[in-house]
Amino acid sequence: MKEQFELTADDFAFHAFQRAFGMLHDKTLTDFTVQADRVSMVFDGLQFFSEDYADPAAFAQYKAYHTCRVEICLAPDALPGEQTVRLIRNLRHRRFRGKWLPLSAYTPNAAKKTFSEVSLTDTLSLAFFLRGSRYDEMALCLSATAVCFNWT
């Protein structure tokens, strides 16, 4: 199943967009690549359990899928500082120290990242919890035009 969302469209389906990302909550990222015009994320080995979802229709729609490739199309006219990665340290102690990196300088490593949440304001923000790292959270802040979910 393919779900495509044009983020600037007048008929943007925000609820469906949030639900697609919501199905990936607490799922482990298995591949992460950055290219000039897109960010690709793969979540493999997915398992869904009915007791984890308040909406039985969402569970029924996604329960047969085991892999999701998320393609984020980056805005071609974005300023260099608009595509960033933030690594946050000591989140559980509420000491929000960390560092910002331009997306182009970030060396992606999918290992030990678990998807947490998405928000969409002027930019698309994705948060991941990190395990076995000196940082507790990673946030991607992207100026994006579209997001495509390919469920298999």
C-alpha positions in Angstrom: 0.0 0.0 0.0 1.3 3.5 -0.9 0.2 6.6 1.0 1.4 9.9 -0.4 1.0 13.2 1.3 1.6 16.6 -0.3 2.3 18.8 2.7 1.4 22.1 1.0 -1.8 20.8 -0.6 -5.1 22.6 0.2 -6.7 19.2 0.8 -3.9 17.9 3.0 -5.2 14.9 5.0 -3.6 15.6 8.4 -5.5 12.9 10.3 -4.4 10.2 7.8 -0.8 11.6 7.8 -0.7 11.4 11.6 -2.2 8.0 11.7 0.5 6.6 9.3 3.3 8.0 11.4 1.4 6.9 14.5 1.6 3.3 13.3 5.4 3.6 13.5 5.4 4.8 17.1 7.9 2.8 19.1 9.1 0.9 16.0 12.8 0.5 15.3 14.4 2.3 12.4 16.4 -0.2 10.3 17.8 2.0 7.6 18.3 5.8 7.2 19.8 7.5 4.2 20.1 11.2 3.3 20.3 12.3 -0.4 20.4 15.8 -1.8 16.6 15.9 -2.4 15.2 13.3 0.0 15.5 11.5 3.3 14.6 7.8 3.3 13.8 5.8 6.4 13.0 2.1 6.6 11.2 0.3 9.4 11.5 -3.4 8.9 10.2 -6.4 11.0 7.1 -4.5 12.0 4.5 -6.3 14.1 1.2 -4.7 15.1 -1.0 -5.9 18.0 -4.6 -5.0 18.4 -4.3 -4.1 22.1 -1.8 -1.4 21.2 -4.4 0.6 19.2 -7.5 2.4 20.3 -8.8 2.6 16.7 -9.6 -1.0 15.5 -9.8 0.4 11.9 -6.2 1.5 12.0 -5.0 -1.8 13.3 -7.0 -3.6 10.6 -5.6 -1.4 7.9 -1.9 -1.9 8.8 -1.7 -5.3 10.5 -0.6 -7.3 7.4 2.4 -5.1 6.7 5.9 -5.9 7.9 8.0 -3.1 6.3 7.5 0.6 5.8 9.7 2.8 3.7 9.2 6.5 4.4 10.4 8.9 1.7 10.5 12.6 2.6 11.0 15.0 -0.3 13.0 18.0 0.7 12.0 21.5 -0.4 14.3 22.5 -3.2 14.2 26.2 -2.1 15.0 25.5 1.6 17.7 27.6 3.1 20.8 25.7 4.3 19.9 26.1 8.0 16.4 24.7 7.5 17.4 21.0 7.2 18.8 20.2 10.6 19.4 17.3 13.0 19.3 18.0 16.8 21.0 15.5 19.1 19.7 16.0 22.7 21.5 14.7 25.8 20.1 13.8 29.2 16.4 14.0 28.2 15.2 12.0 31.2 16.9 14.4 33.6 15.4 17.4 31.8 18.8 18.8 31.0 18.3 19.7 27.4 21.9 20.0 26.3 22.7 19.0 22.8 23.9 20.1 19.5 22.5 21.1 16.1 23.9 19.8 12.9 23.1 20.6 9.3 21.5 17.6 7.7 24.3 17.5 5.1 26.9 17.0 7.9 25.0 14.3 9.8 26.3 10.8 9.2 23.2 8.7 9.4 23.2 5.4 11.4 19.9 3.6 11.8 21.0 1.5 14.6 19.2 1.8 17.9 16.7 4.5 16.9 13.0 4.1 17.8 10.5 6.4 16.3 8.7 8.6 18.8 6.6 11.4 17.3 5.9 13.7 14.4 4.8 17.4 14.3 4.1 19.6 11.4 4.2 23.4 11.7 6.4 25.4 9.3 8.7 22.4 9.2 8.3 18.7 9.5 9.8 17.5 12.8 10.5 13.9 13.6 11.7 12.6 17.0 13.5 9.4 17.7 14.7 7.9 21.0 18.3 6.5 20.9 19.6 3.5 22.8 23.2 2.9 23.6 24.2 6.4 22.7 25.5 9.4 24.7 22.4 11.2 23.4 18.9 10.3 24.4 16.9 11.8 21.5 17.4 12.8 17.9 15.1 15.3 16.2 15.0 15.9 12.4 13.7 19.3 11.4 13.1 19.4 7.7 11.6 21.7 5.2 9.7 19.1 3.2 7.2 19.1 0.3 5.9 15.6 0.5 6.0 12.3 2.5 5.4 8.9 1.0 4.8 5.7 3.0 5.3 2.5 1.1 3.9 -0.4 3.2 4.8 -4.0 2.3 
